[in-house]
Amino acid sequence: MSTAPSLGVLYTGGTIGMQPRAGTLAPSAALADSLHATLRALHGETLQWQIATLAPPIDSADATPATWHAMADAILALADAGCDGVLVLHGTDTLAHSAAAMAFLLQGLPIPVVFTGSMLPANDPDSDAWPNLRGAIAALREPGAAGVRLHFAGRTLSAVRCSKRRSDGFDAFAERAPGPPTDRVAAPWPLRQRWQPQRVALLTLHPGFAPELLDALPQAGIAGCVLACYGSGTAPTGDAAFMAALARAQRAGVLLLAVSQCPKGRVRMDSYEASRRLRDAGVIDGGGMTAEAALGKLHALLAAGLDDVACEHWLRQDLCGEM
């Protein structure tokens, strides 16, 4: 007699498991206590379940790179325990960030990982939690589905191409359209890498951007920064103070990576003089990466202990479809 497939569940918190508290919604461990019964109700005895909980469950607004590493360790532990796939229940605010980070930190994991959550708590009668759970479990069971993905509102999306686009509807996530196909390469670290977490940052350019923000990066111990640029990668490179601050940050060892603020399109640093100056100043072209994927990739490369030259090389390579 064949054994039912074993799936792992990592409950991290988020709206899906929140409970009312003082007129607001707050993280709760209660959902984890009822997950076995819930999953049996959805799938009967056709699946076996192993459940892990991030302790304590959090509002995903509180997620940090340390949270990413705790999640990666928990997913690896479920894989080691024989799980054929792992479902991650996560808050929507930083779901795209965590899913993208896992895509890099878990490069080479031979089983699928699918993130989901909900816009309304699971105990709300109108909650989207149940269709999202069912869809995510179905995505986990697809043949040949190794890698990290995100399932929400009936769609299974790439973990490294998504962003949260709305806060007032169930279809909260959008996937950036793929660009021209690229040759993917294996990550330059083993699956069970000994990570050395580094601080990374994301700065969004805007009219009147204060160059002093760039000077603050090395002072805050930031090792790498994603610059969310205009359009196809332009920045206020006609501002001498901005360019001087950019140079100071780089001399202090901060890696700078450019992505576009636009939900469609990509950075093209030969298109305008303003973007070419950015390239000539040593800012790395992030191509079509989302800000979430760029942040996760930059963190992984730095945490792997690679030097600046190696980081720059791998930032230009497509590891899991992020480019």
Disulfide bonds with the S-S distance in Angstrom:
none
